[in-house]
Amino acid sequence: MPWEFEDAIPPIGTITEGPAWDGTHLYFTNIAMSRVLRLNPRTDVVTVWKTGTNAANGLNFDRQGRLFACEGSARRIVRYDVDGATTVVVDRLKGRKINVPNDLAIDPQGRIWFSDPIGTVGPDYQLDHSSILCAEPQADGSYVCVRKTFDTTSPNGLLFSKDYKTLYVAQSDYRGCERRELRAYPVNADGTLGKYAVLHDFGPHRGIDGMTLTGDGMIVATCGWEVSGPGGMVAIFEPDGRIMETHPTPCKRPTNCTFVGDDLYVTSIEGHLLRARGTGLSGYLLFPG
């Protein structure tokens, strides 16, 4: 049966993204207004947790419970500390300013993997590629930025398998000459990525924006749009790419999702924070575990 979605908060009107659960609160970004909002799911009270976030998009926690963000307009990966401080993690690849970091996934080693597509505006891009990059922690507490993919043209959401041996990547290029695919890259022992397998090809339709993982290793993805195909939806994929379920959303373009218990929360291009209660699934998160 299709899930029934409800508004957890009134729609904001501008894009929401990056839902991240810490065990107590659900954090999510409101990109156009450069802020992070925080919802208490027990009371449905939402508050502004942080402002001045430079159009932050993706959020994620590391295994220590520290919150990291992709600040799109500042073109950097940062950490938001509980005392209100913002710490820059990386903003350059081999001395060149990164593009527009979009989404991120963090592994148990503390490596911060993030998608870095070239934006649609701005003449000063110093990188001529849209890639998955990685901020790798060093012994002194600093990070070094490393390029991980050499075959993506517009990577978006990314997600690790439960054993962290596979990196799922949404290749989501809107240009007709490029691909919209769900890809699976093997993660090699040295931290490089092997040759990807295409798990699903979305053809001419909007591909995946954001993804989360279930406790049994299935991929839950936000995809589709009002322009073509069956419209906005949440799709559930087996690890081999087989579609298990699809659930239409009451928004035109769902952007990202995560679980709070067995409830799924979904953000959207129109500024929703939607909730599907009692999905029968639960999430798998590095933190809170």
N, C-alpha and C positions, 0 to 999 in steps of 0.2 A: 504494500500500500504506500502511496506517496506520503511523504511527511507533511505535516501541517506546520507552516511557519507563522510566527507571530512577531510583532515588533517588541523587542526587549526595551527599546527606547524610541521616542518619536524620531522619524527620519530627520537627519540634520540638513540635507539638501546639497551637501558637497561630499566628495568621496571619503569613505571610511575604509581602513585597511589594517593589516598587521595584528589581528587578535592574538593575544598571548596570555596564558593562564598561569598564575603563580600559586594556585591552591587556595587562595582567598579572594583575589580580585581578578577580573578580566580587563586587561589593558588593550587599547586599540587606538589607532591614529586617525586624525582628521586632517588630511594632507593640506587642503587649501587654506586652513586656518592655523597651520603649524602648531598643532597641539596633540598631546596624548590624553585621552580620556580613560577613566577607570570606573568599571561597573562592579557593584557588589551584587552577585546573582541571587543572594538570599533576600535582599530587600528591593532590588531593581533601582537602587539609588546610583546615579551616575554623577561623577564629579570631574572637573578638569584637574588632571594630575600634573601636567607640565605644559608650559607654553614656550614659544620661541624655538621650535624644533626644526626649523629650516625644511619645511615640507617633508618631515619624516614619513616613511612608508612602512616597510617591514620592521617588525619587532620580534625579538626572541630572547629567551633566558638561557644562560649557560648552566652547567650542572651545579654551580655555586649559588644560583639564584640571582645573578647579576643581569640586568636588562640591557640589551644592545639594540641599536636602531640603525636603519639606513636613512641618512639625512640627504634627500635628493637634491635640494637646491644648493646645499653647502658641499655636496659631492664628497661625502665621507661616511665612514662607519664610526659610530660613537658608542660610549657606554653612559647610561643615565644612572647616576648614583642616588641613593635614598636621601642624601643630604641636599639634593638639588643640583649638584655639580654635573657638568657634561665633560667627559674625557674623550678626546679624539683617539681612535684606535688606529686607523689608516686613512689616508686621503690620496696616496700616490702609489703608482706602480712603476718601479725603477725610475723614480724622479718625475714622472708625468702624472698630472692630475687625473684621477679616475673620472668616469663619465657621470652616470646618474644611478647610484646603487638602489636596487629595487626591493629585493627580498633576501633573507638570510637563513641559514641552517647552521647549527653549532654541534660539533661532535664531542665525544667524551674527553678528547685531548685538549679541548679548548680552542680548536681551530674554527674560525668564523668564515664559512663559505657563503659567498653572496653573488647574486646576479648583478651585472653592471652593463646594461644596454646603453647604446648611444641614444640620447634624448632627441626629441623631435624639434627642439629649438636650441639656439645657442651656437655661436660660430667658433667658440674657443676650445672645442674638444681636442685633447692632446693624444688620446688613444684612438686608433683607427679600427678598433674591433669591439664587438659586444660579446663579453665572455663571462664565464664563472671565474671569479677571483677568490682568493682565500687569504685572510689575515692569520698568519701563523705565529703563535706566541713564542717569545724568546726567553732565555733564562733571566734576563734583567727586567722582565715585565713589559718590554716593548713588543711590537708586532712587526712582521715583515709581510708585505703583500706579494702574492705569487699568483701567476695566471694558471688556471686549471683546464679550461677548454679552449680549443682552437678550431672548433667546427660549429659554433653557435652564432646566429645572426641577431637574435633578440631573446635572450633567456629571461624568464620571469620567475615563477615559483620554483623552489627547490626543496628537497626533502630526503632525509636518510631512511633507509630500511632499518629494521629493529637491530640488526647485527652490525650496522654501519659499514657494510661491505658493498652497498649499492647506493649511488646518489641518483635520485629521480630528478629530472630537470624538465621544466616546461619550456620548450622552444616555441615561442608564441609570436612570430613575426607576422604582422598584418599585411605585409606586401604580398601580392599575388604570386610573385616569382619565388617566394620563400616558403618554408614549411611551418606547420603548426602541429607539433608532435609532443607526445609524452615519451621521454627518453629515459633509459636506465643505463647509467655508467658504472662499470665495476670500479671500486676504489682499491687501488693497488697498495701493497704493503708500504711503499715509499711515499704514499700520499698523492701520487699521480692518478689520473683517470685512464681507464682502458677504453676500447672502442665501444660505443654505445649500441644498444638495441632499441629499436622503435617499438614501444609497447602499444601505442595507439596513434593513428594519423587522423587528424580532424578535418582533412581536406580543405575546402574553401571557408570553413566556419571558424569562429573565434575559438582558440584553444584554451588551455588552462591558464588561469591567473595565479591562484594560490592553492596550497595543498596542506593536508595534515594526515597523520597516520593513526590507524586504529590499533587497539591492543593486540589484535591478531594479524597485524602487518598489512592490512589493506590500505589503499590510497584513497583518500576522500578529497575530491578536487572541485573547485569552483570553475565553471566554464560556460561557454555559450553566450549569446547575446540576442537582442531583438532584431538585428539586421538580417540574420539568416539562420537556417536550421531550426531546431526545436525550441530555441530561446534559452534564457538563462536557467542554469540548473546546477545541482550538486550531483556529481557522478562518483560512483564507488568502483574502484578497479582492484582486481586481484593483482598480486605482485608480477604476474606474467602479462598483465594488460587486459585481461578479459573483464568486460564491464559486467558487474554484478547487479547494480541498481542505478536508476536515475531518478532524481527528485526535482521537479520544476520549482523555481523560486519566484516569489512575488515581486522581484526586482528585475530590471532589465539586464544588468551586468553584475553578477556577484563577483567579488574581488578576492576574498580569502575566508578561511574558516578555521575553527578549532573546537575541541570538545571541552566541556565542563561537566564532569560526570558522564552521563549518557545523553546530555543535551548538546546539540551542535549549534554554535553561534556563527553567523555569516555576515560579513560586511559587504558593501556594495558601492557602485559608482554614484548612486543617488544619495548615499549617506545613511544607509540602513545599519542597524544592528539587529539582525533577525535571529530567531531562536526556534529550533525544532526540538520539542521536548520528547524525552523517552524514545530515542532512536533505536535502542537495543544494542548500540555500539558504545565503545569508550575509547578515549584517546591514549596514545603512547607518547610520552613527553620525556625529554632528558631531565627536565625539572618541571614540577616537583617530584617526578618519578611515578 
